[in-house]
């Protein structure tokens, strides 16, 4: 993460990497003369407005925190969804609105384990460890693997897995209570 003294949330390293790989200059204000093209800066502005729950038409927006909403950028690969998300996450408005901005790339889980498309407990734990790392909080409490016994049925194993996920989720919720956190889930495959 990039550290600054502004008091705003820091820009996640993964977001900076995405912007650098796309050669994005946050101060550049180019103009494209083709009317049928939506300018990237306009898309970024719409994303920022949606995430900050701001009304672009100039009307008032009385929506309050916590709002726990989801903004989704969808489209085929290579369109620049990650770049738009990184540009939005790096904006002053977003950084001022949130205590933390967390970037989790889920795509490598599915590439590495292309035979599986379901979230495993190990994948879930790894994501929680990444979240803890980005929040600069210890993650050693997450090493609570559930105990399975030889002969446990698939149903019992599934139940123990769900219980372990729920316990981790509850503990993580306590750690994040009262914080305004923007989660960027990148490279999510459907």
PLY file of the C-alpha trace (Angstrom):
ply
format ascii 1.0
element vertex 190
property float x
property float y
property float z
element edge 189
property int vertex1
property int vertex2
end_header
0.00 0.00 0.00
1.07 3.53 -0.65
1.33 5.58 2.49
0.55 9.25 2.55
-0.03 11.77 5.28
-3.40 13.01 3.97
-5.44 10.92 6.39
-7.20 9.24 3.46
-7.31 5.49 2.95
-4.20 4.27 1.16
-4.28 2.97 -2.39
-3.81 -0.82 -2.40
-0.60 -2.04 -4.06
-2.60 -4.26 -6.43
-4.56 -1.21 -7.61
-1.31 0.68 -8.28
0.06 -2.33 -10.18
-3.09 -2.43 -12.36
-2.83 1.30 -13.13
0.88 1.02 -13.96
0.36 -1.98 -16.23
-2.35 -0.06 -18.10
-0.15 3.07 -18.30
-2.81 5.13 -16.55
-1.90 8.65 -15.57
-4.41 9.84 -12.98
-3.84 13.50 -14.00
-4.28 12.92 -17.74
-7.43 14.44 -19.18
-7.43 13.38 -22.84
-10.35 13.87 -25.19
-11.73 11.33 -27.67
-13.71 12.92 -30.51
-15.89 9.87 -31.15
-19.36 10.39 -29.64
-20.20 6.68 -29.45
-17.31 6.00 -27.05
-17.81 6.39 -23.33
-14.72 8.06 -21.96
-12.91 6.12 -19.26
-12.97 9.20 -17.00
-16.79 9.24 -17.27
-16.99 5.55 -16.37
-14.67 6.15 -13.41
-16.81 9.13 -12.31
-19.94 6.94 -12.45
-18.24 4.22 -10.40
-17.10 6.76 -7.80
-20.63 8.21 -7.62
-22.15 4.75 -7.21
-19.69 3.69 -4.52
-20.01 6.98 -2.63
-23.77 6.89 -3.20
-23.75 10.32 -4.79
-26.52 11.42 -7.15
-24.96 12.46 -10.48
-28.02 14.49 -11.51
-27.30 17.05 -8.82
-30.21 16.00 -6.63
-29.78 15.20 -3.00
-29.03 11.71 -1.89
-30.05 10.90 1.66
-28.58 7.40 1.80
-26.57 6.92 4.97
-23.74 4.68 6.10
-23.58 1.78 6.60
-25.01 0.91 3.28
-23.32 -2.40 2.44
-23.99 -2.08 -1.25
-22.38 -3.77 -4.21
-21.23 -2.10 -7.39
-20.35 -4.51 -10.18
-18.22 -3.88 -13.25
-19.09 -6.56 -15.80
-17.81 -7.30 -19.26
-15.54 -9.54 -21.28
-11.87 -9.81 -20.42
-9.56 -7.02 -21.49
-12.06 -4.16 -21.39
-10.34 -2.44 -18.49
-12.62 -3.28 -15.58
-9.67 -3.69 -13.20
-8.16 -0.43 -14.43
-11.43 1.46 -13.88
-11.74 -0.06 -10.38
-8.13 0.88 -9.60
-8.63 4.43 -10.85
-11.79 4.79 -8.76
-10.11 3.29 -5.68
-7.25 5.74 -6.10
-9.48 8.79 -6.29
-9.43 11.31 -3.46
-13.22 11.07 -3.07
-13.16 7.30 -2.51
-10.09 7.47 -0.28
-11.75 10.16 1.84
-15.01 8.20 2.11
-13.45 4.98 3.45
-11.17 4.07 6.33
-9.60 1.26 4.30
-9.59 0.06 0.71
-8.90 -3.65 0.35
-8.06 -5.35 -2.94
-8.53 -9.11 -3.25
-7.70 -10.82 -6.55
-9.75 -14.00 -6.79
-8.79 -14.99 -10.34
-5.62 -16.87 -9.47
-7.59 -19.30 -7.32
-9.57 -20.42 -10.32
-6.59 -20.53 -12.68
-4.52 -22.59 -10.27
-7.42 -24.91 -9.50
-9.21 -24.91 -12.83
-10.84 -28.25 -12.02
-12.67 -26.60 -9.10
-14.93 -23.60 -9.29
-16.20 -23.63 -5.71
-14.74 -21.71 -2.82
-12.79 -24.01 -0.54
-12.08 -23.40 3.13
-8.37 -22.93 2.30
-9.23 -20.30 -0.31
-11.50 -18.54 2.19
-8.76 -18.54 4.84
-6.23 -17.20 2.36
-8.57 -14.31 1.50
-9.06 -13.55 5.20
-5.28 -13.55 5.72
-4.92 -11.09 2.82
-7.58 -8.88 4.42
-5.78 -9.00 7.77
-2.48 -8.15 6.08
-4.02 -5.16 4.30
-5.61 -3.98 7.56
-2.26 -4.48 9.37
-3.82 -6.77 11.96
-2.51 -10.17 13.05
-3.92 -13.18 11.24
-2.53 -15.92 13.51
-6.00 -16.47 14.99
-7.10 -17.76 11.58
-5.01 -20.90 11.89
-7.93 -22.64 13.53
-8.43 -25.58 11.22
-11.45 -27.64 11.96
-10.91 -31.12 13.29
-12.07 -33.95 11.15
-11.99 -37.57 12.08
-11.28 -40.55 9.85
-14.62 -41.89 8.79
-16.40 -38.49 8.84
-19.02 -38.50 6.12
-19.14 -35.82 3.42
-22.11 -34.31 5.23
-20.18 -34.05 8.52
-17.16 -32.57 6.73
-19.41 -30.02 4.99
-21.02 -29.12 8.33
-17.59 -28.67 10.00
-16.41 -26.53 7.09
-19.47 -24.29 7.30
-19.03 -23.95 11.08
-15.36 -22.99 10.63
-16.25 -20.41 7.95
-19.01 -18.96 10.15
-16.64 -18.73 13.14
-14.00 -16.97 11.02
-16.64 -14.65 9.56
-17.89 -13.74 13.03
-14.40 -13.00 14.32
-13.52 -10.95 11.24
-16.75 -9.00 11.61
-15.75 -8.06 15.17
-12.34 -6.87 13.95
-13.89 -4.66 11.27
-16.78 -3.32 13.34
-17.20 0.42 12.98
-14.82 0.72 10.00
-15.88 1.92 6.57
-14.13 -0.52 4.24
-14.27 -0.73 0.48
-13.61 -4.27 -0.76
-12.51 -4.56 -4.37
-12.85 -8.15 -5.55
-10.88 -8.35 -8.76
-10.87 -11.01 -11.45
-14.06 -12.70 -10.25
-15.13 -15.41 -12.63
-18.72 -16.52 -12.92
0 1
1 2
2 3
3 4
4 5
5 6
6 7
7 8
8 9
9 10
10 11
11 12
12 13
13 14
14 15
15 16
16 17
17 18
18 19
19 20
20 21
21 22
22 23
23 24
24 25
25 26
26 27
27 28
28 29
29 30
30 31
31 32
32 33
33 34
34 35
35 36
36 37
37 38
38 39
39 40
40 41
41 42
42 43
43 44
44 45
45 46
46 47
47 48
48 49
49 50
50 51
51 52
52 53
53 54
54 55
55 56
56 57
57 58
58 59
59 60
60 61
61 62
62 63
63 64
64 65
65 66
66 67
67 68
68 69
69 70
70 71
71 72
72 73
73 74
74 75
75 76
76 77
77 78
78 79
79 80
80 81
81 82
82 83
83 84
84 85
85 86
86 87
87 88
88 89
89 90
90 91
91 92
92 93
93 94
94 95
95 96
96 97
97 98
98 99
99 100
100 101
101 102
102 103
103 104
104 105
105 106
106 107
107 108
108 109
109 110
110 111
111 112
112 113
113 114
114 115
115 116
116 117
117 118
118 119
119 120
120 121
121 122
122 123
123 124
124 125
125 126
126 127
127 128
128 129
129 130
130 131
131 132
132 133
133 134
134 135
135 136
136 137
137 138
138 139
139 140
140 141
141 142
142 143
143 144
144 145
145 146
146 147
147 148
148 149
149 150
150 151
151 152
152 153
153 154
154 155
155 156
156 157
157 158
158 159
159 160
160 161
161 162
162 163
163 164
164 165
165 166
166 167
167 168
168 169
169 170
170 171
171 172
172 173
173 174
174 175
175 176
176 177
177 178
178 179
179 180
180 181
181 182
182 183
183 184
184 185
185 186
186 187
187 188
188 189
